[in-house]
Amino acid sequence: MPARTGAQYIAGIRDRAAEVYIGGERVKDVTTHPAFAGGLRTVAGLLDMQHAPALHDEMTYTSPSTGDPVGLSFIMPRNAEDLARRRNMMRNWAKLSCGMMGRTPDFLNVAVTSMAAASDYSGLNRPEFKQNILDYYEYIRENDIVMTHTLVNLQRSRAVGATPFDDRTEVALSVAKETDAGLVVRGARVLATLGPLSDEIAVYPARTRRVPAGDEGRYAFGFAIPCNTEGLKFQCRDSVDLGRSHFDHPAGSRFEEMDAIVFFDDVLVPWERVFLYNDVALCNQWGERTNRNAHTAHQVVTKNVVKCEFMLGLATLMVDTLGSGDLPATQHLIAEIIENLEITKALLAASEAQASVDEWGIFCPDYRPLLVARKKMIDMYPRMTEILHLLGSSSLMALPAEADLNGPLAEDIREYMDTDTATAEERIRLFRLAWDVSCSAFGSRQTLYERYFGGDGARNAALLYQIYDRGAQRDMVEEFLSLE
Ligand SMILES: Cc1cc2nc3c(=O)[nH]c(=O)nc-3n(C[C@H](O)[C@H](O)[C@H](O)COP(=O)(O)OP(=O)(O)OC[C@H]3O[C@@H](n4cnc5c(N)ncnc54)[C@H](O)[C@@H]3O)c2cc1C
């Protein structure tokens, strides 16, 4: 099947309904439920972009097996041109949500593609796992599957010395038994962003964590299954789509990607969907050795450039509207966002300039600048929302709703709320967006997302410490010390 349309995606989510719970109830149809429908429409819009005449060539490439146009994020890059084309495609998707949706399908497309490109790695575990990951990659590419993933065991005790793996209550997801049909897994995981809006869910070890060595093989696995697999349940948080108009809630009404806890209640994972199992060392090295970490970081940082651009544009409009651009303090704050944007752009460019063909024959961006960019965003994004607070101050609360523009105080609003550059309505529209990005439940979730979705700052720092070869720098100092 060629790249899907939004309507085909929505029909699939409706027809293969997963067990999704919110507010004490099972959701009958996520495609019409107000908690999810706005976000779902945006995901559908991403898929429709693949069919827009002006974008079709930028968003798709020719399937090597069918000759059909398929999504470009499934491409296995072989050279600089492929990598740049893939980045451009991912940038187009990021722009649709102003960088506010993290789990656009390209993230997991790129993850599975890189594991399939390095299928020999799965074969080191068991020969049949090599074919499993290749078949799965082909399946998601040809059917344009939308995926979520859940990599982290639910917090229970993070005390020093405790691991989620020796928890007697079996909270950590583990293999309960092996059968002829496959693995039966039990436990809970966080968080499946886009879970209720996905066709399939992937489970594999997180980049920033290690499965401890020893006899914990039953915690070492990677697999993917349909979201409607029996025993799989998605428990959602409150929706940040408040059911308001785009005017009132411009981001939340469009970009709710939902995060869910996933309960695995004796879920059968068929053997053909297992990509690694019961080899702690292989599981722990998977992301690095296959370069999955580098490719997913390439998607994340591409998205982050768009997000920084959006924050800069928003801050600029706020300053222009309030006429505060001549104030040195304002210029200082805007300069900070410019720095964030330029640093992120430069790191993305460096990753491509230093890209090389890896041991799997794939043209791979340099992970080091991408990891730095990911880690920087953990601090930069919360600061950028803080800058919106500092620039906007009371205007972030002086926010009549759309209905008020036609309500009893409409005349007062129009008379008093304009500025030198904006009508009252333009000002309110702008500051409702700034509020939604920096103050609303949607905005708070964005900040939490950037802080944590890819692991916390401390673990990302540890990862940078581990992967960064500092030999040349140490030699440089040793050479200096050896001078007479
Ligand atoms: C909005 C949002 C969306 C997410 N989406 C996804 C998703 O789609 N898929 C997915 O798999 N996960 C997702 N996550 C989960 C994310 O990967 C985790 O939140 C993250 O890895 C941190 O793990 P934790 O929440 O268990 O916190 P913890 O590991 O408990 O850490 C909490 C804090 O304590 C510190 N800490 C605790 N223990 C240690 C330790 N041993 N060493 C160092 N520091 C420690 C950390 O620095 C951190 O600041 C999402 C999270 C959020 C907030």
The ligand as a MOL file (V3000), in Angstrom:
LIG
                    3D

  0  0  0     0  0            999 V3000
M  V30 BEGIN CTAB
M  V30 COUNTS 53 58 0 0 0
M  V30 BEGIN ATOM
M  V30 1 C 5.4410 14.3190 28.7220 0
M  V30 2 C 6.2350 13.0590 28.7220 0
M  V30 3 C 6.1650 12.1990 27.6250 0
M  V30 4 C 6.8770 11.0110 27.6160 0
M  V30 5 N 6.7730 10.1730 26.5390 0
M  V30 6 C 7.4070 8.9880 26.5560 0
M  V30 7 C 7.2650 8.0810 25.4650 0
M  V30 8 O 6.5890 8.3470 24.4690 0
M  V30 9 N 7.8830 6.8800 25.5570 0
M  V30 10 C 8.6420 6.5380 26.6430 0
M  V30 11 O 9.1870 5.4450 26.6630 0
M  V30 12 N 8.7920 7.3810 27.6850 0
M  V30 13 C 8.1960 8.5860 27.6690 0
M  V30 14 N 8.3220 9.4240 28.7350 0
M  V30 15 C 9.0180 8.9330 29.9310 0
M  V30 16 C 10.4400 9.4390 30.0550 0
M  V30 17 O 11.3080 8.6220 29.2850 0
M  V30 18 C 10.8330 9.4060 31.5390 0
M  V30 19 O 10.0330 10.3340 32.2210 0
M  V30 20 C 12.2910 9.7500 31.7480 0
M  V30 21 O 13.1330 8.7710 31.2030 0
M  V30 22 C 12.5940 9.8870 33.2460 0
M  V30 23 O 12.2000 8.7120 33.9000 0
M  V30 24 P 11.2030 8.7540 35.1310 0
M  V30 25 O 10.0340 9.6070 34.7750 0
M  V30 26 O 10.9590 7.3740 35.5380 0
M  V30 27 O 11.9760 9.5520 36.2470 0
M  V30 28 P 13.1240 9.0130 37.2050 0
M  V30 29 O 14.0020 8.0520 36.5060 0
M  V30 30 O 12.5170 8.5180 38.4650 0
M  V30 31 O 13.9080 10.3190 37.4700 0
M  V30 32 C 13.2930 11.4290 38.1610 0
M  V30 33 C 14.3680 12.3930 38.5860 0
M  V30 34 O 15.2340 11.7540 39.5320 0
M  V30 35 C 16.5600 11.6790 39.0350 0
M  V30 36 N 16.9990 10.2590 39.1740 0
M  V30 37 C 16.2800 9.2580 39.6570 0
M  V30 38 N 16.9860 8.1110 39.6570 0
M  V30 39 C 18.1680 8.3930 39.1230 0
M  V30 40 C 19.3340 7.6250 38.8230 0
M  V30 41 N 19.4520 6.3440 39.1450 0
M  V30 42 N 20.3670 8.2550 38.2550 0
M  V30 43 C 20.2740 9.5600 37.9540 0
M  V30 44 N 19.2050 10.3300 38.2200 0
M  V30 45 C 18.1630 9.7660 38.7920 0
M  V30 46 C 16.5210 12.0970 37.5720 0
M  V30 47 O 17.6030 12.9590 37.2630 0
M  V30 48 C 15.2060 12.8000 37.4020 0
M  V30 49 O 15.3330 14.1980 37.3930 0
M  V30 50 C 7.6680 10.6510 28.7480 0
M  V30 51 C 7.7590 11.5190 29.8350 0
M  V30 52 C 7.0630 12.7100 29.8350 0
M  V30 53 C 7.1590 13.5990 31.0420 0
M  V30 END ATOM
M  V30 BEGIN BOND
M  V30 1 1 1 2
M  V30 2 1 2 3
M  V30 3 2 2 52
M  V30 4 2 3 4
M  V30 5 1 4 5
M  V30 6 1 4 50
M  V30 7 2 5 6
M  V30 8 1 6 7
M  V30 9 1 6 13
M  V30 10 2 7 8
M  V30 11 1 7 9
M  V30 12 1 9 10
M  V30 13 2 10 11
M  V30 14 1 10 12
M  V30 15 2 12 13
M  V30 16 1 13 14
M  V30 17 1 14 15
M  V30 18 1 14 50
M  V30 19 1 15 16
M  V30 20 1 16 17
M  V30 21 1 16 18
M  V30 22 1 18 19
M  V30 23 1 18 20
M  V30 24 1 20 21
M  V30 25 1 20 22
M  V30 26 1 22 23
M  V30 27 1 23 24
M  V30 28 2 24 25
M  V30 29 1 24 26
M  V30 30 1 24 27
M  V30 31 1 27 28
M  V30 32 2 28 29
M  V30 33 1 28 30
M  V30 34 1 28 31
M  V30 35 1 31 32
M  V30 36 1 32 33
M  V30 37 1 33 34
M  V30 38 1 33 48
M  V30 39 1 34 35
M  V30 40 1 35 36
M  V30 41 1 35 46
M  V30 42 1 36 37
M  V30 43 1 36 45
M  V30 44 2 37 38
M  V30 45 1 38 39
M  V30 46 1 39 40
M  V30 47 2 39 45
M  V30 48 1 40 41
M  V30 49 2 40 42
M  V30 50 1 42 43
M  V30 51 2 43 44
M  V30 52 1 44 45
M  V30 53 1 46 47
M  V30 54 1 46 48
M  V30 55 1 48 49
M  V30 56 2 50 51
M  V30 57 1 51 52
M  V30 58 1 52 53
M  V30 END BOND
M  V30 END CTAB
M  END
